[in-house]
Amino acid sequence: MDILERVNGSIEGLPGRFEPKGGVFCLEAVIAERKAFLSKQKLTYYARFKVDGPKGLVTFTEKLEERKSGLGAGGVDESVGTGFKGWKTSSSAEGLEGVMEEQSRLFGEKYQYSFDFKRVREAVRRAAEEAGFSFEYRLWGKL
């Protein structure tokens, strides 16, 4: 069983599945929606991982993103993450993972959802380690 099959088996029951796209495995899942007068807001979870066989490394990244449509979609005052919000991270993987927890906490003030993104991260970590690969967590960006 390859890493992709292990991961998708471990996250069964959660919305979305990892699909191959140009050498990277990608998951996209709408985890919450809000409807208001003439507008709609969606909170989407994105995750990607890449397997580098020669280096024996699986690199993983994830993020939450809010999209708005309809009347008032361009409003700056309502968006979570607009403006400056600082938090500390350490250089360890746990510190980077803390960014995702903070992002989830901020969106949790606006949306009702119970998506367990940690389960996705741990499924990729476990599948990589079971296959004899190292696991590296990165902030969202190029893998």
N, C-alpha and C positions, 0 to 999 in steps of 0.2 A: 504494500500500500504506500503510495507516495504522500508527500507532505500535504498537497492540496486535498486529497481524499480524506486524510486524517482530520484536517482543520474543518472541512465542511461537515464531516460526521460529528465532530465535537460541538459545533454550533447549531446543530439541527434544532429546530423549534424557535430560533431567533429569526427576525426578518432578514432576508438577503442571504446570498451565497457568494463566495469568492469565485470569480470568473477570470480566465487568462486574457490579458490585453497587452500584447507587445512585450512579452517577457516578464510582466508584473501581474500578480494576482490581485484583483480589485473587488471590493464589496461596497455597495451603496445601498443604504436602507433609510427610508423616511420613517422616523421614529416618533414624530409628534406633529400635529397640525392644529392650527387655530384659525377659526373663521370669525371675522368681524364684519361690520357693515361694509359691503363692497370691497373687501380685501381678504386675502388668504395668506397665511404664513406657514411654512414647513420647516421643520428641523430635521436635517439629514445627517446620518453618521456615515463617514467614509473611512475605509481602512484599505491599506495596500501592503503586500509583502512581496519580497523578491528573494529567490533562492540563487545563491552564488556557489555552485558546485565546487569549482577549483579552490575557492577560499574556505569552503565549509561553513558558510555564513548565511543566515536568513535575517534579512533586514525588514523591520515592520514600522509602519507609521499609521496614525489615525487622527481624525479631527471631527468636530461637529460644525455644521454650517447652517445658517438660517437664510431662507429665501422668502421674499415677499412678492406678492403680485396683487394687482388691483389698485383701487384708490388709496393713496397714501403710501404706496410701496417705496417711494423714494425718500420718505421721512427719515431724518437722521436722529431725531430725538428718542425714538422708541427702540432702536436696535441694541441688543445686548452686544457688548464689545465695542460700541462706538465710543470714541473718546479714549482716554487713557486709563487703564486699570493695570496696575503692576502687581506682581507677585514674585516671590523668590523661588528659584529652582537650584538644585545642586547639579553637578556635572554627572552624577550617577544616573543610571536608567530609572531608578525610583524617583529621582527629582524631575526628570523629564515627564514621566508618567503623571506626576502631580499637576502638570499643566492641563492634562486632559480632565483630571478630577475637578480642577478649578473651573474649567470651561463648562463642564457638566453642571456644577453647582450654580453658576450664573444663569445658564439656560433653564435650570430647574425652577428658578424664581418666576419664569414666564410661562413655561410649558409643564404639563402633567405627562410624565412618561416614566416607564420602568425598564427601559432598555439597559441590559447589563453589558456595557462595552468591555469591561474587564474580562468577561468570559471569552470574548473574541481574542483579545490580546493573549490571554493565557492558553487558548487553544493553539495559536500559532507558536507560542514559546514551547509548549509541550511537544507539539508535532516536530518542531525543529530539533529539539533535544533527543527525542526518541529516534530520529533518523541520523543522529550523530553530528548535527550541525550546531554551531554557536548561534545565539540569538542576540540581535542588536535592535534596540528601540531608538527611533529618531523622531524629532519633531517633523511636522508635515513639510514635505518638500521632495526634492528629487531623490529617488532611491539609487 
